[in-house]
Amino acid sequence: MSAAFDYEDMHHLVDRLTPTQVRRLRLLVTQDDELAQVARSLPAAEGDEESIPAGLLALIGSVNGPEDLAEEHDDYIRARMRERFGDSA
C-alpha cells in the first residue's frame, strides 16, 4: 500500500464514523504517545455538539435511511415509484 492510498482509505473511514465513534477514535489517538503529539499540535476545535443549533440536529436526526442513501438516491426513488405506481414509473 502506498501512503496516498492509506491516507485516502483513512479519510473515507473517518467520514463514515458516527460522532460517538469519532470521539472514541480521538480518545484512542490521545492515548498513543506518537499520535498524541500530532493531535496536540492541531488547533483546538471551535465548540462541540452543544454549539450546534438544535434545529440542525433535529434535521440531521430526521434523516432515517440506509447508509448509502445519498449515493443511491435515484435508485431508491425509482424503487419507491415502482412500489407505488407499478413498473410504468
C-alpha positions in Angstrom: 0.0 0.0 0.0 1.2 3.5 -0.8 1.0 6.3 1.7 -1.5 8.1 -0.6 -3.8 5.0 -0.6 -3.5 4.8 3.2 -4.4 8.4 3.6 -7.5 8.2 1.3 -8.6 5.0 3.0 -8.4 6.5 6.4 -10.1 9.7 5.2 -13.1 7.7 3.9 -13.2 5.6 7.1 -13.4 8.7 9.3 -16.1 10.2 7.1 -18.3 7.2 7.8 -17.9 7.3 11.6 -20.7 8.5 13.8 -19.9 11.4 16.2 -19.6 8.9 19.1 -17.2 6.8 17.1 -15.1 9.9 16.2 -14.9 10.7 19.9 -13.7 7.2 20.7 -11.1 7.4 17.9 -9.8 10.7 19.3 -9.5 9.0 22.7 -7.5 6.2 21.2 -5.3 8.7 19.4 -4.6 10.7 22.5 -3.6 7.5 24.4 -0.9 6.7 21.8 2.4 8.6 22.6 3.3 9.3 18.9 -0.2 10.1 17.7 -0.9 12.2 20.7 1.9 14.6 19.8 0.3 15.1 16.4 -3.2 15.6 17.9 -1.9 18.2 20.4 -0.3 20.2 17.5 -3.8 20.6 15.8 -5.7 23.8 16.5 -8.5 23.3 19.2 -11.9 22.7 17.8 -14.3 25.6 18.0 -17.0 24.3 20.2 -18.7 20.9 20.3 -22.2 19.5 19.8 -23.6 22.0 22.3 -22.7 24.8 19.9 -24.7 23.2 17.0 -28.2 24.8 16.7 -30.9 22.4 17.9 -32.8 22.9 14.6 -29.9 21.5 12.7 -29.6 18.5 15.0 -33.3 17.9 14.6 -33.0 18.0 10.8 -30.0 15.6 10.8 -31.7 13.3 13.1 -34.8 13.2 11.0 -33.0 11.5 8.0 -33.6 7.9 8.6 -32.5 5.5 5.8 -29.7 3.3 4.5 -26.1 4.4 5.0 -25.7 4.9 1.2 -28.9 6.9 0.8 -27.3 9.9 -0.8 -25.2 7.8 -3.2 -28.1 5.6 -4.2 -30.8 8.3 -4.1 -32.1 7.8 -7.7 -32.3 4.0 -7.3 -34.3 4.3 -4.1 -36.7 6.8 -5.6 -37.2 4.6 -8.7 -37.9 1.6 -6.4 -40.4 3.5 -4.4 -42.1 4.8 -7.5 -42.4 1.2 -8.8 -43.8 0.1 -5.5 -46.4 2.8 -5.5 -47.2 3.1 -9.2 -46.0 -0.2 -10.8 -43.5 -0.8 -13.5 -44.6 2.1 -15.7 -42.8 4.6 -13.4 
